[in-house]
Structures are given as structure tokens and as C-alpha cells.
Amino acid sequence: MDARDPGGWWGDAHDVNGSPAAVYSIVLRTTGEILRPGAARDEARLLRHMITLVNTDGGFYKYVGSPSSAAITNVALVALRMAMGEARSRHWPAAWLARNDALDGDLARAISAAVDRAKAFLRAGPHPTPPAFEWDHKPLAALLAARVDQRIYYPPVPFLDPEMGATVEAVPWLKHQLHTLLRHCLPAASILYRRVRTRNHLSRHAHRLLEQFEVFRAHQERAIQGLAAQIRAAQNENGGWFYNVFYTMLNVMALSEAGADLDDPAVRRGFAYLRSNMVPAADGGAFLSLMNTDIWNTCLAVSSYLDIAGHTAMDDGVRPAIEFLLRWQSDNGGFAWASASRNIPDNDTTGFVTLVLAQAGRTARGALMASVARALARGRTFLLANQDGRGGFSVFKSTVAPSRPGSQPLLGQCLFDVATPDVTSRIVMGLCRLGLTTADDPIRRAVAFLLRTQCTNGAWWSRWWAAYVPGTAFAIFALAEIGRGQGRSDPLVGRAHDAARRGAGFLLACQNHDGGWGETVQADSNIRHAGVGSSTPQYTALTVAALLRAGRPAEDPAVRRGIEYLLTTMRTDGGYPDEPATFTFAAGTFYYAYSFHSCVLPLQAFTEYLKAGATRAA
């Protein structure tokens, strides 16, 4: 584990697919950064690894195990053609699109072969993939291809023109309703799509006519500069945007399109952030890690450490990590998913940090105890202010879109930050550790939300981790938490226990013959696949811990078989095999692996098991 900021865990490097490297190559070319010292070498290293991220049919996959994506393959082709000097554009100097001299002979031949195979894959279409699978990357492919190759025709995207983007930013209620995932890329996309939308011949002629008028040109320039100001204001302390490389690359390109030069401070900090996320690959190349997850990883590590008997918050091995978390609390009391991103705190991370700090507060002393107490009070205020009218919690802000049992449609996920059972459960756990009970209205409303969103099979859906096994485990954790020390005389507590028992029944019915649990991403699209999949350490560890929290004894056969699975699959170094891609930003279309959980969740399951055994023995 690599601590970038003293005390914090960097953990995973997320090597998702070929598109981060491809987009970065396009950013280098369309901003002129490619002429800076070292940039051509960086591009060559990224492309060396990128051309290995393909399926046997020659197409680039969206995540390991997924079918080839025509959209991502198109993006990759743009980057590869530019690196080989095959791209042409009237918009940028020829030197920006010249062949990369850092490509040695073997790499150049490998890239040429990859281009030929990718073209053959695209010519063989149409491809048997569901429309939703391409939805999130198709606009990106259109944008990047049309910006580089002016001969490529793509239809206009009127929603993403500068004037519309500026309008969205200026109308508070409209801005609030758009999901943060979309809203944070809207200004950049609006600026960049200005060029793409004119590829339709009718809109092209209309724009040529309107551009004859000074008032129209001035209006459009004001809109673009207003969006550029929004982009600058949203930049994180670490130089990136929205703690991921995709949003950062789009914003760097947009600032350049709006007139910023390469020495612009925001542009320079953006490129520095991107380079900091460049990770060496075993094949001699490199990849851009999708995101930084150090806040979340640190919480996982601290929680598992403090769970073990005899460990305290004052121990040298964990106190710096707690201080790291305290350092990155936002002014409004929230926490962001990554350090140096205090301007975009979210409910989910704040709930998790609150849970961990409450855990640390039991054994903290002196100045650390006082700092933890202050952080907890501010975190509680932040969370309670963001509970929606139906009692649930979304990741960022509540919207008008209602929640319902089961998976949410892709368009709804992208447009609205809907409250979900997994996020609500994690926040309930944190609030309960702060002393709230079912006597408090926020907890009662949250529990009622969980009861409403339980599926008929007893499971709960998880928005950010496919699909029903994790959602059910988190709901059981939360419902078990609200029942501690409270009598069954409260009807809501009784209903919560009954719901948790049904959830445990769903999990027990899903146990595989090898003793473990697993689930595929297909469950996000069809509930009939809920709980069905080959066993994995992460799903098994999470399920075992949930069953123990639900009251199953340590000697229960299902629990013991789960523990035996975790013991037999552990490597000699204490780790576990690579996990499949099951974490998501948009369920049903894109997934990524989060292997750091494999270091932590089995340890937490073992700790729960030992605690349950000790309690039984006593």
C-alpha cells in the first residue's frame, strides 16, 4: 500500500480499459502539450500498454470480461492514428499531429497491427451488445473522433451547446436536479461540442449564417467564457476535477478550446494531476489510473485495524491514518472520496468516515479525541441536512426522482442522484454509531426507506457495487445496528428485524457449493440473476460478516463453509486472487475492479467470526 499523503492509503491503481490512455493521447495532441519535453515518451508508454487491453476479436473492451465496445474502439483508433501520424485536421498545427518519434520499431509494428485488427472489428459490425452498454462512451467517441478528423460526420448534440450549458449553470433548480456525475462534465462538454455539433449540414449552414452577426459571436463567446469560469472554480486542490482522470482531461481540453494556453495555471495543474495518476505496467508501458480512492481505502484499513481486539486509535500504526482523515474534512463538515477534493464532499463517503471516526473515538485520547469529536459533530450536521424527503440518502444531493425496489434504469442513474439502499445503509450505520436510535426521526425515516426498497425476494439492490448480494449485506449491517440495545416493543424495530431475517434468507439461498458467494453484473439488468455467480473473496467476506451481524452463530454451517472458503482461497502472502469488475459508476454499462477490498473484507469477516465465537464461549 502506497501512502501518497502521510497516513493515507492509496491502495488500488484502477486499470480499466484503453480509453484513459487514448483520451490522454488526444488531449496531448489537441492542446499542443505533445511538444513539451517528455510528453511523447509518456504517450508511447501509455499506448504500449493500451494495445494489450483488447478482446480476441480485436475490439477494445470496456472492462475485463465485457464484450468489445465499438465506442471505445473508435476512441482508441483516433489515438493510435494520431501517434502514427495518420490523422489530419485543419484546426491544429501539423506538428501536433506528427508521428511520435518515441515509438520504436517493435512498438510501431504492434500499433499498426492493433489498428488493423480494430478496423476489422468495426467493419464486422453491428455488434451484439445492448444499447445501454455503449450509451456512456458513445458521445465521447463522437466528440473525440470529430475533433481530430474533420471528415467524420456525427449528428449535432444540441443539449450540449455552450448556450444550453450556460443556461443549466444559471438556473439553480435545474442545476440541482441534474446528477453531479453529469453536471460536473457539462461545462466542458458544452464547450467541446460546439465544434462537433456543426457536422450536420443544416446546423453548419445555420451557424455560418448566424456567425455573420457580431451580437451572436459575442453571445457565444460570453457563454464559453462563463463555462470556462465554472470549470476553473470546480478544480480540486490536487489539480484534477471530480477526482478522476476523465473529467480532468475533458476540462483541460475545454480550457484550451476556450483560449487558455499551456502555461495557464489551471492547465498546468491539470496535467500534473494526470501525470501523478500514471502507473507503470508490467509490460513496460503505463496506464492512467481511473481515480484516487485514498479516503475510502484509508477508512477500510482503519476500520479493519480497530476491529481487532487490543488495537486502539492511539497506536502508531493507525493514528496517522486517523489524522489523515481529519485533515481532509470540508468546511461544511463533509468528506470527499479522495483527498485534496474538499470542494466536492459526498454523503456516502461522509457516512463511512463518520462510522470510522466514531469507532476511533472510543479509544482516542487527548487532542486526538477532541479533534475526532469536533469532526463527528460537523459530519453529523452535514449528513442530516442531506437526507431526502423519503428518508433515504443519495451520494450527493436528493432529486425529484423517486426510489423503488430493484435496479434503477440507466438514464435515471445518469440524470438523477437517486437515494439507494446501499448508500442509506452505510450512512445509517454511521449515524447509529454517533448515538442516534429509532427514537430519532432521521433513523426512523431511513429505516422506513429501507423497508420500502426491499425486493420481494428479500434482497436490496446496490447502486455502486453490483448488484443484490452487497446491497443486502449493507442493509443487514444497518438494520442490525438500529436493533442494538432496543427492545422489540417498537413496531419499527420488529419490522426491521423481520426484514433483516428475510435478507439473510436470500443470502443463505445463494451460497455456492464451494461455500462462497458471488454475483455477476448481469443482475443489474435482470433480477433473476440476483445472487448467481462464481464465488469471490469480496462477496463471500461481506456475506459472512452480514450473516454474523444478523445473528447467525459462528458454528452455523453456512458461516463455517464461508470462512473455510476464505481460508482455502487465501494466497501464501495473505492476499487473494484478482477480483472481477463489479464496482460501477453507471450500473448496467460500466464496471471496474476494486481489489483493495480483497485486502480488508476477509480480515473483517475473520474478526466478526472470532468475536461471535468468543461471545458464544463466554
Secondary structure, 3 states (H helix, E strand, C coil): CCCCCCCCCCCCCCCCCCHHHHHHHHHHHHHCHHHCCCHHHHHHHHHHHHCCCECCCCCEECCCCCCECHHHHHHHHHHHHHHCCCCCCCCCCHHHHCCCCCCCHHHHHHHHHHHHHHHHHHHCCCCCCCHHHHHCCHHHHHHHHHHHCCCCCCCCCHHHCHHHHHHHHHCHHHHHHCCHHHHCCHHHHHHHHHHHHHHCHHHHHHHHHHCCCHHHHHHHHHHHHHHHHHHHHHCCCCCCECCEHHHHHHHHHHHHHCCCCCCCHHHHHHHHHHHHCEEECCCCCEEECCECCHHHHHHHHHHHHHHCCCCCCCCCCCHHHHHHHHHCCCCCCCECCCCCCCCCCEHHHHHHHHHHHHHHHCCCCHHHHHHHHHHHHHHHHHHHHCCCCCCCCCCCCCCCCCCCCCCCCHHHHHHCCCCCHHHHHHHHHHHHHCCCCCCCHHHHHHHHHHHHCCCCCCCCCCCCECCCHHHHHHHHHHHHHHHCCCCCCCHHHHHHHHHHHHHHHHHHHCCCCCCCCCCCHHHHCCHHHCCCCCCCHHHHHHHHHHHHHCCCCCCCHHHHHHHHHHHHHCCCCCCCCCCCCCEEEECCCEEECCCHHHHHHHHHHHHHHHHHHHHHHC
